[in-house]
Amino acid sequence: MAEDVLLAPAKSRQPVATETTRLVYPEWTDFGQEPEDSPSGRRARKSQPDGIRARKETKLTIDGQWHEHTLQLATDQQICALRFDPCN
């Protein structure tokens, strides 16, 4: 009937699939597989430092008990700067 009514090319008049197909999203991780069986494997990390960085001569001191920590930054320079890189 579709051939009589529609003016679409023959390639677009495919029969409807009766079986459901599993959705696969390449950006999702399949935890059901072992790591060595993964098709993409592990990617090498970029050569970037970890998330938080400080100036070269900055010292970090952690004071307090386990549930109330105080973080103190001390530097010999006039400007104490921190940089927070986004987590990937």
C-alpha positions in Angstrom: 0.0 0.0 0.0 2.9 2.4 0.8 4.1 2.0 -2.8 0.8 3.2 -4.1 0.4 6.2 -1.8 3.8 7.5 -0.9 6.2 9.1 -3.4 9.2 8.2 -1.3 12.2 6.3 -2.7 12.3 2.5 -2.2 15.1 2.8 0.4 12.8 4.7 2.7 10.1 2.2 2.6 11.7 -0.4 4.8 9.6 -2.9 6.8 9.1 -2.2 10.4 11.4 -4.1 12.7 9.6 -6.6 14.9 12.6 -7.1 17.4 13.8 -4.5 19.8 17.4 -3.5 19.5 19.6 -2.7 22.5 20.5 1.0 22.8 24.2 1.6 22.9 25.6 4.9 24.0 29.4 5.1 23.4 29.9 7.7 26.1 28.4 5.4 28.8 30.5 2.8 30.5 29.5 -0.8 30.4 30.4 -2.1 33.9 29.2 -5.6 32.9 32.4 -6.2 31.0 35.9 -6.8 32.3 38.2 -3.9 31.6 40.4 -5.9 29.2 37.3 -6.8 27.2 36.3 -3.2 26.7 36.4 -2.2 23.0 37.9 1.2 23.7 40.1 0.3 26.6 41.5 3.0 28.9 42.5 6.2 27.4 45.8 7.8 28.4 45.4 10.8 30.7 46.2 14.3 29.5 49.5 15.6 30.8 47.7 18.1 33.1 48.2 18.5 36.8 45.5 17.4 39.2 42.5 19.6 39.9 43.9 22.2 42.4 47.2 24.0 42.0 49.0 26.7 44.0 52.0 28.8 43.5 55.4 27.2 43.8 56.4 28.2 47.3 52.9 27.7 48.9 52.8 25.5 52.0 49.6 23.7 53.1 48.9 23.0 56.8 45.9 20.9 58.0 44.9 21.5 61.6 42.0 20.2 63.6 40.2 16.9 64.3 38.9 14.5 61.8 35.6 16.2 61.4 36.6 19.8 61.6 39.7 20.4 59.6 41.3 23.9 59.0 43.3 24.3 55.9 46.0 27.1 56.1 48.0 28.3 53.1 51.2 30.1 53.7 53.6 31.6 51.2 56.6 33.8 51.1 55.2 35.8 48.2 52.8 38.7 48.4 50.2 37.1 46.2 48.8 33.7 47.2 46.9 32.2 44.3 45.0 29.0 43.8 43.7 27.6 40.6 40.9 25.1 40.4 40.9 23.1 37.1 37.7 21.4 36.0 37.4 17.7 36.7 37.1 15.6 33.6 
